[in-house]
Amino acid sequence: MSRPQPAGEEQPPAHLDDVPPVPSAEEVAAELEAVADPADPADPAAPVGEEPEDRRHPSTVGGLLYLFVLAAGATGVFIAWSGDWRLGVRWIGGALVGAATFRLVLPRRDAGMLAVRHRLLDCLLLGGVGAVLLFLAQTIPNQPGT
């Protein structure tokens, strides 16, 4: 039910009756301060030079190995593009098998970008696709005229 409006005042539309009031800027600021984490590194009041114990900058082993895998894959694409497709596909397959091996031996916190899913699934997908590429590059017969 709506309340009667004095003469000369417009009545708000009916769909706005259920809308909660908009908080003021002061209320929003007070609520943000109440939920702020004092250990937040972006907090200017946090001690300078101290980092959380479990944080590592960056996981260089996995990051470096990931860059090697990318470089080997890019090399394979370039070789395949330049004419020797078998050798290029072997490079790509070898890069994927190498990525599976790196993912298998590195712990999750050191695997970096190689850790996308669970270890077993990462290894099966990377190793499986790499092995299939290596198999196909070896077994596809030469076409006449090449």
C-alpha positions in Angstrom: 0.0 0.0 0.0 1.2 3.4 -0.8 0.9 6.4 1.5 -1.1 9.4 0.4 1.0 12.2 -1.1 0.4 15.9 -0.2 -0.9 18.0 -3.1 1.9 19.2 -5.4 4.3 16.3 -4.7 4.9 13.6 -7.3 4.5 10.0 -6.3 7.5 7.8 -7.0 6.8 4.9 -9.5 5.5 1.7 -7.9 8.6 -0.3 -8.9 10.9 1.9 -6.8 9.0 1.1 -3.5 11.2 -2.1 -3.0 14.5 -0.5 -3.9 16.8 0.0 -0.8 18.2 3.4 -0.2 21.6 4.2 -1.6 24.3 4.5 1.1 26.2 7.7 1.5 29.9 8.1 0.7 30.7 8.2 4.4 28.8 4.9 5.0 30.7 3.2 2.1 34.0 4.5 3.4 33.3 3.3 6.9 32.3 -0.2 5.7 35.4 -0.5 3.5 37.6 0.4 6.5 35.9 -2.2 8.6 36.6 -5.0 6.2 40.1 -3.9 5.2 42.8 -6.5 5.8 45.6 -5.0 7.9 48.1 -7.4 6.4 47.4 -6.2 2.9 50.7 -5.4 1.1 49.1 -2.4 -0.5 48.3 -1.0 2.9 50.6 1.9 3.6 50.5 1.1 7.3 52.0 -2.4 6.7 55.7 -2.8 7.7 58.0 -2.1 4.9 60.3 -4.9 3.6 58.3 -7.7 5.2 56.6 -10.2 2.9 54.4 -13.2 3.7 56.3 -16.4 4.4 54.7 -18.4 1.6 55.1 -15.9 -1.2 57.9 -16.5 -3.8 59.1 -14.1 -6.5 58.5 -15.7 -9.3 58.7 -19.4 -9.5 61.8 -19.1 -11.7 62.3 -22.9 -12.3 58.9 -23.4 -13.8 58.9 -20.1 -15.5 62.2 -20.8 -17.2 61.2 -24.3 -18.2 57.9 -22.9 -19.6 59.9 -20.4 -21.7 62.0 -23.3 -23.0 58.9 -25.2 -24.0 57.5 -22.1 -25.8 60.8 -21.5 -27.6 60.9 -25.1 -28.7 57.3 -25.0 -29.9 57.9 -21.8 -31.8 61.0 -23.3 -33.3 59.0 -26.2 -34.5 56.3 -24.0 -36.0 59.1 -22.0 -37.9 60.7 -25.2 -39.2 57.4 -26.6 -40.3 56.5 -23.3 -42.0 59.9 -23.1 -43.8 59.4 -26.4 -45.5 60.4 -29.5 -43.4 57.1 -30.2 -41.8 58.2 -33.6 -40.3 61.1 -32.0 -38.4 58.8 -29.1 -37.3 56.2 -31.5 -35.9 58.9 -33.5 -34.2 60.1 -30.3 -32.5 56.5 -29.4 -31.3 55.9 -33.0 -30.1 59.2 -33.0 -28.3 58.4 -29.7 -26.6 55.0 -31.1 -25.4 56.6 -34.3 -24.1 59.3 -32.2 -22.4 56.5 -30.0 -20.8 54.9 -33.2 -19.5 58.1 -34.4 -18.0 58.8 -31.0 -16.4 55.2 -31.0 -15.0 55.7 -34.5 -13.6 58.9 -33.8 -11.8 58.3 -30.3 -10.5 56.1 -29.6 -7.4 53.1 -27.5 -8.0 54.6 -24.4 -6.4 57.6 -24.6 -8.8 55.8 -25.6 -11.9 54.6 -22.1 -12.8 52.6 -21.9 -16.0 53.0 -25.6 -16.6 50.6 -26.3 -13.7 47.1 -25.7 -15.2 45.1 -28.7 -13.9 45.9 -31.6 -11.7 49.4 -33.1 -12.2 48.1 -36.3 -13.7 45.8 -34.6 -16.1 48.4 -32.1 -17.2 50.9 -34.9 -17.8 48.5 -37.1 -19.7 47.3 -34.3 -22.0 50.7 -32.8 -22.7 52.5 -36.2 -23.1 49.6 -37.7 -25.0 49.4 -35.0 -27.6 53.2 -34.8 -27.9 53.4 -38.6 -28.4 50.7 -38.6 -31.0 52.5 -35.8 -32.9 55.8 -37.7 -32.8 54.0 -40.9 -33.9 52.2 -39.2 -36.8 55.4 -37.3 -38.0 57.2 -40.7 -38.1 54.4 -42.8 -39.7 52.7 -40.6 -42.3 54.0 -41.7 -45.7 55.5 -39.3 -48.2 53.1 -38.0 -50.8 53.8 -38.4 -54.5 55.5 -35.4 -55.9 57.2 -34.2 -52.7 
